[in-house]
């Protein structure tokens, strides 16, 4: 298997989709009441994602009902190709 790395150092690389679903979450402490707030990306997708540029996530504390804006940034996307002599198939259109 060969690993191929594709790099694009363009600032603000746009992903041409409206909704970007990823699996994962993070927790923060509510600044007001110190209860854990979970921002779950699987349940709440990212709108019009741009790699390398800050965007806002809005989270609400389920205990005290305070809402917060959090700046986040998608820093990269990686692609891994499994390339060897056994899995490259020639297409024949005859």
C-alpha positions in Angstrom: 0.0 0.0 0.0 1.2 3.5 -0.8 0.1 6.5 1.1 -0.3 9.6 -1.0 -0.5 13.0 0.6 -2.3 15.8 -1.3 -1.5 19.2 0.0 -3.3 22.4 -0.7 -2.0 25.4 1.2 -4.7 27.7 -0.1 -6.2 29.8 2.8 -9.9 29.4 3.0 -10.3 26.2 0.8 -14.0 25.8 0.3 -15.8 22.4 0.4 -18.6 22.8 -2.1 -21.4 21.3 0.1 -24.1 22.9 2.3 -24.0 20.4 5.1 -20.8 18.7 6.4 -21.5 15.8 8.8 -18.6 14.6 10.9 -18.6 12.2 13.9 -17.3 13.5 17.1 -18.0 15.9 19.9 -16.3 17.9 22.6 -17.3 19.2 26.1 -16.8 22.6 27.7 -17.8 23.9 31.1 -20.6 26.4 31.1 -19.0 29.7 32.1 -22.1 30.6 34.1 -23.0 27.4 36.0 -20.0 25.1 35.3 -22.3 22.3 34.0 -20.8 20.3 31.1 -22.0 21.4 27.6 -21.6 18.9 24.8 -21.3 20.1 21.2 -22.1 17.0 19.1 -21.1 17.3 15.4 -22.9 14.1 14.5 -26.3 15.7 15.6 -25.6 19.2 14.4 -23.7 19.5 11.1 -21.5 22.3 9.9 -23.0 24.7 7.3 -21.0 25.6 4.2 -17.6 24.5 5.6 -14.4 26.3 4.7 -11.0 24.7 5.6 -8.7 27.1 7.3 -11.2 29.8 8.3 -12.9 30.4 11.6 -16.6 29.9 11.9 -19.1 30.0 14.8 -20.7 27.2 16.6 -23.6 28.0 19.0 -24.1 25.9 22.1 -26.7 26.2 24.8 -26.3 25.0 28.4 -29.1 22.5 29.1 -29.0 23.5 32.8 -29.0 27.3 32.9 -30.2 27.9 29.3 -27.3 30.4 28.5 -26.2 30.4 24.9 -22.6 30.8 23.8 -20.7 31.3 20.6 -17.6 29.3 20.1 -15.1 30.0 17.2 -13.8 26.8 15.6 -11.7 26.0 12.5 -11.5 22.9 10.2 -7.8 22.6 9.8 -7.4 19.8 7.3 -9.0 17.0 5.3 -6.9 13.9 4.5 -7.3 11.3 1.9 -5.7 7.9 2.0 -5.5 5.7 -1.1 -4.8 2.0 -0.9 -2.9 1.5 -4.1 -1.0 -1.7 -5.0 -0.9 -4.2 -7.9 -3.8 -6.2 -6.6 -6.5 -3.6 -6.4 -6.0 -1.4 -9.5 -8.4 -2.7 -12.1 -8.2 -1.8 -15.7 -11.5 -0.7 -17.3 -12.4 -2.2 -20.6 -15.1 -0.3 -22.6 -15.2 -2.5 -25.7 
